[in-house]
Amino acid sequence: MSIFATISTRRKTLGISQNDLAEMSGVSLATIKNIERGVGNPSFETVEKILSVLGMEISFKVRNPFDKQ
């Protein structure tokens, strides 16, 4: 599942409207809609603001490309 679909699913699970998420995160409603549709290229800061409201965070996993899995 993409981060965009995850945001939409989490928002709906919490019962938060797109408009409410926009107000709570300080991100425009148009940006919220675009993110949930997977349109555009939101900044890391914008995604962090949204995830913070949703009680989520971004984590990174660094792997060694030489490790055989």
N, C-alpha and C positions, 0 to 999 in steps of 0.2 A: 504494500500500500504506500502510495506517495505521501510526502509530508503534507501536501495540499489536501488530499482526501482525509488524512488523519486529523487535520485541523477542523475540517467540516464535520466529521464524525464526532469528535470530542465536543465541539460546540453544541451540536444537536443533543448529545447525551446529557450535557449539563443544562439543557433547556434555555440556552442563550440565543437570542436572535442575532442576525448579522448586524443589525443596527446597534444593539446593545454592545456587541463585541467591539464595534468601531468606536463607540463612545468610551468604553472602559479601557481600551488600549491606546486611544489617541491616534488611531489609524483611520483613514477615510473609509467610508462605506464602499465606495467604488473599488478601493484597493482590497478590502476584505472579499468582495464578490469575485474579483479577478483572481485572487490567490486560491479561493476555493474551486474555481474553474480551471486552475492550472495555467492561467494566462499571465504573461508578463514575467518580470524578473525582480521580485521584491528584494530589498536589501536585507542583510543579515539582521540589522537593528530592527527593522519592521517585523520580521518573523519572530524575533525574540520578544518583542512587545506583546504580540498576539499569544505566543505560547505561555508567557508569564501569566496572562489573564486566565488562560485555560489550565493552569497548574502543571504545565509541561516544561521541559527544557531540551535543548539540543545537546547531544553528546557525540563525541567523535571517537572513532576507533582507528588507530593507526596500526597498519599491519606491515610486516616485512615482506616485500614482494618476492624474496628469495625462499621464504618458508613454503614448503610443500604441504598442501592441505589434503 
